[in-house]
Amino acid sequence: MSGAGKTLLLVGAGQAQAGSIAVAKRLGCRVVAMDGSPAAPGLPLADIGAVVDLKDLDGAVALAREHHVDGVFTIACEVALPAVAAVCEALNLPGLTSEQAALATNKGLMRQRYQ
């Protein structure tokens, strides 16, 4: 499997996400990582590290557009799901929808759906 020539946006660049950056780069991807903390350990590991709050949906979309990302993901960071969904929808990428992100992160909505 090769990601050669693809650009991925990783939403969240903490310790839990740092390994994902290394894997994506080994697969030949260019990695753009965003995190609200300038001290996030994954930011310097990425090809492009950006300080953008994980709850800033417009900021995530703008970053994705600026760097022409081909895909977006997060790992071990539920708070980032709405940003992943916003990027998927804005750039017409396959993945999570805003509704799915809300259902996965809002217990009230989750309970309503279960009923």
ROZA-783843 format. One record per residue (C-alpha): residue number from 1; x, y, z. Coordinates in nm, 4 decimals. Example, Ala and Ser with C-alpha at 12.3 -4.5 7.8 and 13.67 -1.06 7.14 Angstrom:
2
atom pos = 1 | X = 1.2300 | Y = -0.4500 | Z = 0.7800;
atom pos = 2 | X = 1.3670 | Y = -0.1060 | Z = 0.7140;
This chain:
115
atom pos = 1 | X = 0.0000 | Y = 0.0000 | Z = 0.0000;
atom pos = 2 | X = 0.1380 | Y = 0.3390 | Z = -0.0948;
atom pos = 3 | X = 0.0226 | Y = 0.6901 | Z = -0.0236;
atom pos = 4 | X = 0.2863 | Y = 0.8412 | Z = -0.2504;
atom pos = 5 | X = 0.1949 | Y = 1.1908 | Z = -0.3524;
atom pos = 6 | X = -0.1063 | Y = 1.2133 | Z = -0.1186;
atom pos = 7 | X = -0.1493 | Y = 1.4765 | Z = 0.1483;
atom pos = 8 | X = -0.3229 | Y = 1.3798 | Z = 0.4714;
atom pos = 9 | X = -0.4547 | Y = 1.6066 | Z = 0.7440;
atom pos = 10 | X = -0.4252 | Y = 1.4665 | Z = 1.0949;
atom pos = 11 | X = -0.6581 | Y = 1.6420 | Z = 1.3384;
atom pos = 12 | X = -0.4816 | Y = 1.6260 | Z = 1.6723;
atom pos = 13 | X = -0.1049 | Y = 1.5989 | Z = 1.7116;
atom pos = 14 | X = -0.0636 | Y = 1.4839 | Z = 2.0693;
atom pos = 15 | X = 0.1395 | Y = 1.1898 | Z = 2.1935;
atom pos = 16 | X = -0.1377 | Y = 0.9462 | Z = 2.0897;
atom pos = 17 | X = -0.1264 | Y = 1.0706 | Z = 1.7309;
atom pos = 18 | X = 0.2515 | Y = 1.1020 | Z = 1.6859;
atom pos = 19 | X = 0.2925 | Y = 0.7405 | Z = 1.5731;
atom pos = 20 | X = 0.0319 | Y = 0.7922 | Z = 1.3002;
atom pos = 21 | X = 0.2440 | Y = 1.0665 | Z = 1.1492;
atom pos = 22 | X = 0.5417 | Y = 0.8309 | Z = 1.1200;
atom pos = 23 | X = 0.3267 | Y = 0.5590 | Z = 0.9598;
atom pos = 24 | X = 0.1709 | Y = 0.7998 | Z = 0.7074;
atom pos = 25 | X = 0.5132 | Y = 0.9341 | Z = 0.6119;
atom pos = 26 | X = 0.6514 | Y = 0.5801 | Z = 0.5725;
atom pos = 27 | X = 0.3651 | Y = 0.5163 | Z = 0.3298;
atom pos = 28 | X = 0.4801 | Y = 0.8146 | Z = 0.1249;
atom pos = 29 | X = 0.2203 | Y = 1.0670 | Z = 0.2377;
atom pos = 30 | X = 0.2795 | Y = 1.4318 | Z = 0.3077;
atom pos = 31 | X = 0.1336 | Y = 1.5014 | Z = 0.6537;
atom pos = 32 | X = -0.0319 | Y = 1.8194 | Z = 0.7706;
atom pos = 33 | X = -0.1024 | Y = 1.8022 | Z = 1.1446;
atom pos = 34 | X = -0.3091 | Y = 2.0432 | Z = 1.3489;
atom pos = 35 | X = -0.3442 | Y = 2.0834 | Z = 1.7230;
atom pos = 36 | X = -0.4532 | Y = 2.3607 | Z = 1.9549;
atom pos = 37 | X = -0.1332 | Y = 2.3369 | Z = 2.1558;
atom pos = 38 | X = 0.1863 | Y = 2.4760 | Z = 2.0055;
atom pos = 39 | X = 0.3707 | Y = 2.2229 | Z = 2.2247;
atom pos = 40 | X = 0.1917 | Y = 1.9201 | Z = 2.0743;
atom pos = 41 | X = 0.4631 | Y = 1.6587 | Z = 2.0141;
atom pos = 42 | X = 0.3331 | Y = 1.5620 | Z = 1.6692;
atom pos = 43 | X = 0.3524 | Y = 1.9103 | Z = 1.5164;
atom pos = 44 | X = 0.7286 | Y = 1.9070 | Z = 1.4537;
atom pos = 45 | X = 0.7092 | Y = 1.5495 | Z = 1.3212;
atom pos = 46 | X = 0.4649 | Y = 1.6467 | Z = 1.0467;
atom pos = 47 | X = 0.5662 | Y = 1.7994 | Z = 0.7162;
atom pos = 48 | X = 0.3444 | Y = 2.0922 | Z = 0.8118;
atom pos = 49 | X = 0.2397 | Y = 2.1573 | Z = 1.1703;
atom pos = 50 | X = -0.0320 | Y = 2.4124 | Z = 1.2368;
atom pos = 51 | X = -0.1656 | Y = 2.5480 | Z = 1.5631;
atom pos = 52 | X = -0.5407 | Y = 2.5293 | Z = 1.5092;
atom pos = 53 | X = -0.7869 | Y = 2.4492 | Z = 1.7866;
atom pos = 54 | X = -0.9482 | Y = 2.1084 | Z = 1.7323;
atom pos = 55 | X = -1.2929 | Y = 2.2635 | Z = 1.7792;
atom pos = 56 | X = -1.2278 | Y = 2.5290 | Z = 1.5115;
atom pos = 57 | X = -1.4163 | Y = 2.3686 | Z = 1.2233;
atom pos = 58 | X = -1.3660 | Y = 2.6636 | Z = 0.9881;
atom pos = 59 | X = -0.9945 | Y = 2.6656 | Z = 1.0711;
atom pos = 60 | X = -0.9665 | Y = 2.2933 | Z = 0.9962;
atom pos = 61 | X = -1.1424 | Y = 2.3370 | Z = 0.6620;
atom pos = 62 | X = -0.9259 | Y = 2.6374 | Z = 0.5721;
atom pos = 63 | X = -0.6089 | Y = 2.4434 | Z = 0.6556;
atom pos = 64 | X = -0.7259 | Y = 2.1467 | Z = 0.4482;
atom pos = 65 | X = -0.8061 | Y = 2.3692 | Z = 0.1510;
atom pos = 66 | X = -0.4765 | Y = 2.5582 | Z = 0.1790;
atom pos = 67 | X = -0.2760 | Y = 2.2360 | Z = 0.1608;
atom pos = 68 | X = -0.5031 | Y = 2.0528 | Z = -0.0872;
atom pos = 69 | X = -0.5465 | Y = 1.7482 | Z = 0.1351;
atom pos = 70 | X = -0.6538 | Y = 1.4172 | Z = -0.0131;
atom pos = 71 | X = -0.7728 | Y = 1.2727 | Z = 0.3163;
atom pos = 72 | X = -0.8342 | Y = 1.3588 | Z = 0.6790;
atom pos = 73 | X = -0.8304 | Y = 1.1509 | Z = 0.9953;
atom pos = 74 | X = -0.7838 | Y = 1.1446 | Z = 1.3680;
atom pos = 75 | X = -0.6913 | Y = 0.8722 | Z = 1.6097;
atom pos = 76 | X = -0.7618 | Y = 0.8430 | Z = 1.9825;
atom pos = 77 | X = -0.9219 | Y = 1.1902 | Z = 1.9843;
atom pos = 78 | X = -1.3016 | Y = 1.1923 | Z = 1.9894;
atom pos = 79 | X = -1.3143 | Y = 1.5707 | Z = 2.0277;
atom pos = 80 | X = -1.1617 | Y = 1.5956 | Z = 1.6780;
atom pos = 81 | X = -1.4421 | Y = 1.4030 | Z = 1.5030;
atom pos = 82 | X = -1.6508 | Y = 1.7133 | Z = 1.4173;
atom pos = 83 | X = -1.3461 | Y = 1.8731 | Z = 1.2499;
atom pos = 84 | X = -1.2774 | Y = 1.5547 | Z = 1.0517;
atom pos = 85 | X = -1.6410 | Y = 1.5519 | Z = 0.9384;
atom pos = 86 | X = -1.6358 | Y = 1.9214 | Z = 0.8468;
atom pos = 87 | X = -1.3291 | Y = 1.8689 | Z = 0.6266;
atom pos = 88 | X = -1.4792 | Y = 1.5585 | Z = 0.4639;
atom pos = 89 | X = -1.7989 | Y = 1.7438 | Z = 0.3803;
atom pos = 90 | X = -1.6333 | Y = 2.0676 | Z = 0.2657;
atom pos = 91 | X = -1.3822 | Y = 1.8923 | Z = 0.0392;
atom pos = 92 | X = -1.6155 | Y = 1.6115 | Z = -0.0690;
atom pos = 93 | X = -1.3866 | Y = 1.3468 | Z = 0.0773;
atom pos = 94 | X = -1.5057 | Y = 1.0031 | Z = 0.1819;
atom pos = 95 | X = -1.5509 | Y = 0.9663 | Z = 0.5544;
atom pos = 96 | X = -1.7485 | Y = 1.0778 | Z = 0.8516;
atom pos = 97 | X = -2.0502 | Y = 1.3088 | Z = 0.8214;
atom pos = 98 | X = -2.1315 | Y = 1.5855 | Z = 1.0681;
atom pos = 99 | X = -2.4361 | Y = 1.3901 | Z = 1.1820;
atom pos = 100 | X = -2.2265 | Y = 1.0803 | Z = 1.2511;
atom pos = 101 | X = -1.9690 | Y = 1.2881 | Z = 1.4393;
atom pos = 102 | X = -2.2423 | Y = 1.4432 | Z = 1.6534;
atom pos = 103 | X = -2.3955 | Y = 1.1041 | Z = 1.7286;
atom pos = 104 | X = -2.0554 | Y = 0.9650 | Z = 1.8267;
atom pos = 105 | X = -1.9663 | Y = 1.2531 | Z = 2.0590;
atom pos = 106 | X = -2.2961 | Y = 1.3802 | Z = 2.2064;
atom pos = 107 | X = -2.4465 | Y = 1.1405 | Z = 2.4606;
atom pos = 108 | X = -2.7891 | Y = 1.3041 | Z = 2.4446;
atom pos = 109 | X = -2.8127 | Y = 1.2602 | Z = 2.0682;
atom pos = 110 | X = -2.6690 | Y = 0.9110 | Z = 2.0998;
atom pos = 111 | X = -2.9408 | Y = 0.8093 | Z = 2.3469;
atom pos = 112 | X = -3.2133 | Y = 0.9556 | Z = 2.1248;
atom pos = 113 | X = -3.0842 | Y = 0.7535 | Z = 1.8291;
atom pos = 114 | X = -3.0679 | Y = 0.4362 | Z = 2.0353;
atom pos = 115 | X = -3.4343 | Y = 0.4791 | Z = 2.1277;
